[in-house]
Amino acid sequence: MDFTFNEEQLLLQQTLRQYANDKLAPNYHRWDRGEKIPRALIKEAAQLGILGLRVPERFGGLMADYVTCGLMTEELSRGDFNYSLYIQLGLIASELLADHAQPEVQAEWLTRHATGDAIIAFGLTEPNAGSDAANITTHAEKMGDDYVISGEKSSITFAGYADACIVFARTGDAGARGVSAFLVPLDAPGLTRQVYQSPGERLTQRGSLFFDGVRIPTRYLIGEEGKGFYQAMVAFDFNRAIIGLACVGAAQQSIDETIEYTKGREVFGKPLATFEGVAFQVAEYLTLLESARLVSYKCLWLK
């Protein structure tokens, strides 16, 4: 078994670690206090391929393997954990649209998504159902050549500045088989937003989306009616490993800073790192991190 990255991945790792250190870490406190990130910086990150990781090459993406997606997540999270959500949401949106959307919708939105000209949110969670996709109440009714959507989505990442959202709405009876997915442009009439005053993670502009008779063309249906629950569950499966590596990246950065501090801080004439009470704890945390890292990468390798 080979647990090493290839040369291209190692170069990418080095590039992203430098980017996270130079561009993300110094600005972390600004974004986390609620300052809205400029779209120009999002487009700059998109040039690294962050948003187009799983976008087909014909639409300007990289169509990278899943291990590379995890590598990018881990490295960017060392500078700002919140940036991992661009990858998480980007992967989900890219795969759902590339696998199920109409060709004209793919051509428009995947191309814009890969370049950072369009941020696509994921609208599943609701106030009363949480993320239980089988029990959502937002509904979409087909009227002629359109669907009309009404309801509320809550705790939606990028709600404050996304350009479109993949919205899960009920088109049939109660339960999982009655749920369908739609791509909804967020400038559609009848749609309003509310950004939360979150205690953290403010870079993502998390909030609620309200749909009051929002009308969209039938071509924005993603896949077939009644397949939305299945699509959501498939998207969630491998994304758990991506989340794991985001946590590993942030935790590794914290450990690395701790190690540097203990090497420089002297107590009773010796560096703090030489004391077993400190060194043993660091070794234990490094072991736990390595275990979490290997499990996450194995999952992505299997995918």
Secondary structure, 3 states (H helix, E strand, C coil): CCCCCCHHHHHHHHHHHHHHHHHHHHHHHHHHCCCCCCHHHHHHHHCCCCCCCCCCHHHCCCCCCHHHHHHHHHHHHHHCHHHHHHHHHHHHHHHHHHHHCCHHHHHHHHHHHHHCCCCEEEECCECCCECCHHHCCCEEEEECCEEEEEEEEEEECCCCCCCEEEEEEECCCCCHHHEEEEEEECCCCCEEEEECCCCCCHHHCCEEEEEEEEEEEHHHEECCCCCHHHHHHHHHHHHHHHHHHHHHHHHHHHHHHHHHHHHHCEECCEEHHHCHHHHHHHHHHHHHHHHHHHHHHHHHHHC
